[in-house]
């Protein structure tokens, strides 16, 4: 495992990043006015203004659809080919404390969004084009603050890396394989349908593949150990067991799995972590990120512009004067 290529895309004063998304083989700042950044250092500006309210974005892989939103607010705009399709919102409840829950997914060939338009603890799935809600039936909901939504590669499992009252970082998963209207809730904290996750607090989570999760956190749930000792583990969703777990010296922050042996963590700066030993085998200490290590961030915390393309094993980080892109073999 080694760095294959590093690109540095310069930024000028007028083009300080306001968001960062991968679209095909280039990067786009949707909030800043649909500015396209290419790896050769060139850029294309459409010069669309969405005002100063928004500070983050998520987009489909081909860039046809995007959502720009307030990371710690309630407002968002759904875009199609750079034009406003409609306004969407989330519950106001504690919105100033944790990251906006939003993700794209595909259901029966149609592009959809998963978000929390009505209640902080209920995920709804809607068709992007029509706004038709697929999760139209009432269903039981846990007292869970949804955040950092992700969809598995096969589009059948929706992951929410949010929190519960204490506060305590946790995860919840929705199984979409049988029914989108009534997705099955999988949760390690309430119904015990996920067993043997040996963490007291799950700070960060990501899909390695359709059936494996990469998790980092602290303590030991089995022994009711609330210590700050950190570890990183791989969890099998089919077998409902922890496949491996190792201690780590520092929090991971946001995670980007590379395979079952290595992952990138973004706490303070990007670094490659060996999942078999917990050791950091390579780091880019000159690329400063932030100290986020969970969904609760508050306004006073720095939030870096980071774009992850797990499929192509690459990421981009916005710095003061550039966008630094790393491609990993």
KEVEX-201428 format. One record per atom (N, C-alpha, C): residue in one letter; y negated, z negated, x. Coordinates in steps of 0.1 Angstrom, whole numbers, plus 5000, padded with zeros to 4 digits. Layout:
BEGIN
AYZX;...
# end
This chain:
BEGIN
X501250005008;X500050005000;X498850005009;X497950105007;X496750115016;X495650185008;X494450175013;X493350245007;X493550395011;X493450485001;X493550625003;X492150685005;X491250654996;X489950714997;X488850614992;X487750614998;X486650544993;X485450634992;X484750634980;X483550714978;X482450614975;X481250654980;X480050584978;X479050674971;X478750644958;X477750724951;X476450654951;X475450714957;X474150644957;X473450634944;X472750524942;X471850504930;X470450494934;X469550554926;X468150544929;X467550444919;X466250404920;X465650304912;X465750334897;X465550464894;X465550494880;X466850494874;X467950484881;X469250494876;X470150374879;X469550254877;X470350134879;X471350124867;X472550094870;X473650104861;X473450004849;X473750054837;X473849964826;X475249954819;X476050044823;X477450044819;X478250144829;X479550134828;X480350224837;X481750244831;X482050374829;X483350404823;X483950524831;X485250534832;X485950654837;X486050754826;X485750874828;X485950984819;X486551104827;X487751134825;X488451234834;X488251194848;X487651274857;X487551244871;X486151204875;X485351174866;X483951124869;X483650994862;X482550934864;X482050814858;X480850834849;X480750754839;X479650774829;X478950644826;X477650644827;X476850534822;X476350564808;X477050524798;X476750564784;X475450494780;X475350364783;X474150284779;X472850334786;X473050374798;X471850414806;X471350554802;X472050624793;X471550754788;X472550864791;X473850834790;X474950934792;X474751004806;X474550924816;X474450974830;X475950994836;X476251114840;X477551134846;X477451134862;X478251054868;X478351034882;X479551104888;X479451194897;X480651264902;X480951214916;X482151224920;X482551164933;X481951224945;X481451344943;X480751414955;X479251364956;X478851274947;X477551214948;X476551274939;X476851384932;X475951444923;X476051374909;X475051394901;X474951334888;X474351434878;X474751414865;X474151494854;X473551394844;X472351424841;X471651334831;X471351404818;X471751344807;X471451394794;X470151334789;X469851214794;X468551144790;X468451114775;X469551044771;X469550994757;X469150844758;X468250794749;X467850654749;X468450584737;X469150474740;X469750384730;X468950254729;X467850244736;X467150124736;X467650024746;X467049904746;X467449804756;X468349694752;X468949714740;X469849614734;X471149604740;X471749714745;X473149714749;X473349714764;X474449654768;X474649634783;X476049664787;X476949724779;X478349754783;X478849864774;X479949924778;X480550034771;X482050044774;X482750104764;X484150144766;X484350284760;X485150364766;X485250504762;X486750544762;X487050654754;X488350714755;X488450794768;X489650814772;X489950874785;X489151014787;X489151094776;X488451224777;X486951214774;X486451094770;X485051084768;X484551124755;X485351174746;X484851224733;X484251114725;X484850994725;X484350874718;X484050764728;X483050684724;X482650574732;X482050464723;X482050344727;X481350234720;X480450164731;X479150164728;X478250084736;X477949954728;X477849844735;X477749714729;X477049604737;X476749494730;X476149374737;X477349294741;X477549274754;X478649194759;X478649054752;X477548994751;X477448864745;X476548864733;X476748964724;X475948974712;X476849024701;X476249074690;X477049114678;X476949264675;X476049334682;X475849474678;X476549574687;X476949684681;X477549794689;X477349924681;X477350034689;X477250174684;X478450254687;X479050314677;X480150404680;X479650544682;X479950614693;X479450744696;X480550844696;X480150964692;X481051084693;X480251194701;X480851234712;X480151334721;X478751294723;X478451164725;X477151114729;X476251094718;X476651124705;X475751104694;X476250984685;X475350914679;X475750794671;X476550844659;X477750784658;X478650814646;X478350704635;X478350574640;X477950464631;X477750334639;X477150244633;X476950114638;X478050024634;X478549934644;X479549834641;X479049704646;X479649594641;X479249464644;X480449374646;X480249254652;X481249154652;X480649024647;X481548924644;X481148794639;X480148734649;X479148664643;X478148594651;X478648474658;X479848414653;X480248284657;X480548274671;X479848204679;X479948184693;X479848314701;X479248414695;X479148544702;X478448544715;X477548444716;X476748434729;X477548384740;X478848344738;X479648274748;X480748354754;X481248464747;X482348534751;X482248684749;X483048754756;X482948904757;X483348964744;X482549064740;X482749144728;X484149204727;X484949184716;X486349234715;X486249384710;X486649474718;X486649614714;X487649694722;X488349784716;X489249874724;X489649994715;X489850104722;X490350224716;X491850234716;X492450294706;X493950314706;X494250434697;X495450474697;X495850594690;X496950554680;X496750584667;X497750554657;X498050674649;X499250724649;X499750844642;X498850964646;X498550974659;X497751084664;X496251074661;X495750964655;X494350954652;X493750844661;X492550874667;X491850774675;X491350664666;X491550544670;X491150424662;X490450324672;X489750234665;X489250114673;X489849994668;X490049894677;X490449764673;X489249674676;X488749594666;X487649504668;X487649394658;X486649314658;X486549194648;X485349204640;X485249294631;X483949314623;X483649204613;X484649134608;X484349034598;X484548884603;X485648854610;X485848724614;X486248724629;X485848614636;X486048614651;X487548604654;X488348564644;X489848544647;X490648644640;X490148754635;X490948854628;X490648994634;X491649054640;X491449194645;X491749294634;X490749384633;X490949494623;X491049624631;X491849724626;X491949854632;X491449954622;X490550044627;X489950144619;X490050284625;X490150384617;X490050524622;X488650544626;X488450604638;X487150634643;X486350724634;X486950834631;X486250944624;X485750904609;X486650834602;X486450804588;X485950664586;X486250574595;X485950434592;X486950364583;X488050444579;X489050384571;X489750274578;X489950154572;X490550044578;X492050044576;X492850044586;X494350054585;X494949914583;X494249814588;X494649674586;X493949624573;X494349674562;X493549654549;X494149534541;X495249484545;X495849364537;X495449234544;X495349134535;X495148994541;X496348954548;X496148874559;X497348834566;X496948704573;X497948624577;X497548494584;X496948514597;X495948424600;X495248434613;X495248304620;X495348304633;X495248174640;X493748154643;X493448024647;X492047994651;X491848034665;X491748164667;X491748224681;X490548314682;X489748294693;X488548374696;X489048504703;X489048614696;X489548734703;X488548794713;X489048844724;X488148904734;X489048984743;X488349074751;X489049154762;X490349224756;X490149304746;X491249374740;X491849484748;X493149494749;X493849604756;X495049654748;X495349774749;X496549834743;X497549874753;X498849854750;X499949894759;X499950044760;X500550104771;X500650244773;X501250314761;X502250254754;X502950324743;X502150304730;X501050234730;X500150214719;X500850124708;X501750044712;X502549964702;X502249814703;X501549764713;X501249624715;X499749614718;X499049524711;X497649504713;X497549364719;X496849354730;X496649224737;X495249174736;X495049054732;X493748984732;X493748874742;X492948884752;X492748774762;X491548694759;X491648604750;X490548524745;X490648374748;X490348294737;X490348154740;X490548074726;X490847944728;X490947854717;X490147734719;X489847654709;X489047534711;X489747434720;X488947394730;X489047284740;X487847294749;X487347414754;X487847544752;X488947574763;X489847664759;X490947704768;X491247844767;X491347914778;X491648064778;X493148074774;X493448174766;X494748204761;X494948344757;X496148384753;X496348524749;X496948524735;X496748634728;X497548664716;X497848814716;X499048844711;X499448984710;X499849024696;X499449144692;X499849194679;X500849304682;X501949294675;X503049404676;X502749504665;X502349624669;X502049734660;X503149824657;X504349804663;X505449894662;X505949914648;X505949814640;X506549824627;X505449854616;X504349784617;X503349804607;X501949774612;X501049874611;X499649854615;X498949764605;X499249794592;X498649714581;X498949564582;X500149534586;X500449394587;X501149374601;X500349374612;X500949354625;X501549214627;X502649214634;X503249084637;X502449014648;X502148884646;X501448814656;X502448744666;X502248774678;X503048704689;X502148614696;X502448484697;X501548394703;X502248284710;X501848244723;X502548144730;X502148004726;X501047994718;X500447854715;X500747804701;X501047894692;X501247844678;X502647854673;X503247974673;X504547984666;X505647994676;X505347984689;X506347974700;X507248104700;X506648214695;X507448334696;X507448394710;X506548354719;X506548384733;X506948264740;X508048264747;X508548144754;X508348164769;X508348044775;X508448034790;X507348104797;X506148094792;X504948134800;X504448004806;X504747994819;X504547864826;X503147844831;X502247854822;X500847834825;X500147744814;X499347654818;X498647574808;X497447654802;X496847734811;X495747814807;X495947954812;X495848054803;X495948194808;X494548254808;X494048274821;X492748314823;X492548464822;X493548544827;X493448684828;X494848744825;X494748864818;X496048934814;X495849084815;X496949154818;X496949304818;X498349354816;X498449474811;X499749534810;X500149604823;X501349574828;X501949644839;X502549774833;X503249764822;X503849874815;X503949834801;X504749904793;X504849874778;X505449734776;X506249684784;X506949564782;X506749454792;X505849464801;X505649364811;X504149334812;X503849204812;X502449154813;X502249094827;X501049114833;X500649044844;X499648934840;X499848814843;X499048694839;X498648614850;X497448564850;X497048464860;X496348344853;X496548224858;X495948114852;X496247984860;X496247874853;X496347744859;X497347654852;X497747554859;X498647444853;X499947494849;X500647414841;X502047434837;X502247384823;X502447474814;X502547434800;X503747354797;X504847384803;X506147314801;X506047174804;X505347134815;X505246994820;X503846934815;X503147004807;X501846964802;X500946924814;X500947014824;X500246994836;X498947074834;X497747004833;X496447064832;X495747084845;X496447084856;X495747094869;X495147224871;X494247234881;X493547354884;X494347444894;X495547414897;X496447494906;X496647624900;X496247734907;X496347874902;X497647934906;X498048024897;X499248114900;X499148244892;X499948334896;X500048464890;X501448494887;X501748554875;X503148574871;X503248714864;X504548754863;X504948874855;X505748824844;X505448864831;X506148814820;X506748934812;X508048924808;X508849024802;X508749004786;X508149094779;X507949084765;X509249094757;X510149174762;X511449184755;X512349064757;X512549024769;X513348904772;X512648774769;X511348774768;X510548654766;X510748554777;X510648604789;X510848514801;X509848554812;X509548454820;X508748484832;X509748544843;X509348654848;X510248724858;X509948674872;X508648644875;X508248594888;X506948514886;X506748424895;X505548344895;X505348284909;X504048304914;X503748254927;X502348194927;X502148094935;X500848024936;X499848114944;X498648104940;X497548174947;X496448084951;X495648114961;X494648024967;X493348024959;X493148134951;X491848144944;X492048214931;X491148204922;X491248274909;X491348424911;X491948494902;X492048644904;X490848714897;X490248654887;X489348734879;X490048844872;X489248944868;X489849064861;X490949124869;X492049164862;X493249214869;X493449364867;X493849434877;X494349574876;X495749584883;X496749584875;X498149604881;X498249734888;X498949744899;X499249864906;X500749904903;X501549804903;X502949814900;X503549674899;X504849654900;X505349514899;X505249434912;X504649494922;X504549424935;X503149394939;X502149474934;X500849454938;X499849464926;X498749404928;X497649414918;X496349394925;X495249444918;X493849414923;X493249314915;X492649214921;X491849114914;X490449134918;X489449094909;X488049124911;X487149004912;X487748884914;X486948764916;X486148764929;X484848764928;X483948764939;X483848904946;X485048964949;X485049094955;X486449154952;X486649284952;X488049344949;X488949304961;X490249284957;X491249244967;X492649284961;X493549324970;X494849354966;X495749224968;X496449184958;X497249064958;X498749104958;X499549054967;X500949074968;X501548974957;X502149034947;X502748954936;X504048884940;X504548914951;X505748844956;X505448714964;X504248714970;X503948604979;X502648534974;X501848604966;X500548544963;X499448564973;X499748634984;X498848654995;X497848774992;X496648764997;X495748874996;X496048965009;X496449085006;X496849175018;X495749265022;X494749285013;X493549365017;X492449335007;X491249335013;X490049305005;X488849395009;X487949404999;X486649485002;X485549385000;X485349295010;X484349185008;X482949235008;X482749365012;X481349415012;X481049474998;X481949474989;X481749514975;X481649384966;X480449344964;X480349214956;X480549234941;X481349144935;X481549154920;X480949024914;X481748954907;X481248824901;X482348724901;X482048614894;X483048494894;X483548474880;X483648584872;X484248574859;X485748544861;X486248444854;X487748424854;X488248374841;X487848454830;X488148414817;X487248484807;X487448464794;X486648534784;X485348474782;X485248344784;X483948264782;X483048284794;X481948344792;X481048374803;X479648324802;X479048314790;X477748274787;X476648364794;X475448354790;X474348434794;X474048414809;X474248294814;X473848264828;X474848324838;X475948374834;X476948424844;X476648574846;X476848604859;X476648744863;X477848824858;X477548944852;X478649034847;X478549164855;X479449194864;X479449314872;X479849434863;X479449554868;X479849674861;X481049724869;X482249714862;X483549754869;X484249844859;X484749964865;X485450054857;X486850074863;X487850044855;X489250054860;X489950174854;X490650244863;X491550354858;X492950324864;X493650244856;X494950194861;X495950304863;X495950404854;X496850514855;X496750584868;X495550604873;X495350674886;X495050584898;X495350454896;X495150354906;X493850364914;X492750354906;X491450364912;X490550274903;X489450234910;X488450154903;X487050184909;X486050144901;X484650164906;X483850044903;X482950004912;X482149894911;X480749924913;X479849894904;X478449914906;X477849804914;X477149844925;X476449754934;X474949774932;X474149704940;X472649724939;X472249864942;X472849924951;X472350064955;X473350174954;X474550144949;X475550244948;X476650214938;X477450314936;X478750294929;X479850314939;X480650204942;X481750214952;X483050244944;X483650354948;X484950394942;X486050374952;X487150314948;X488350294956;X489550364949;X490250444957;X491550504952;X492650454961;X493650394955;X494750334962;X496050404961;X496750424973;X498050494973;X499150394968;
# end
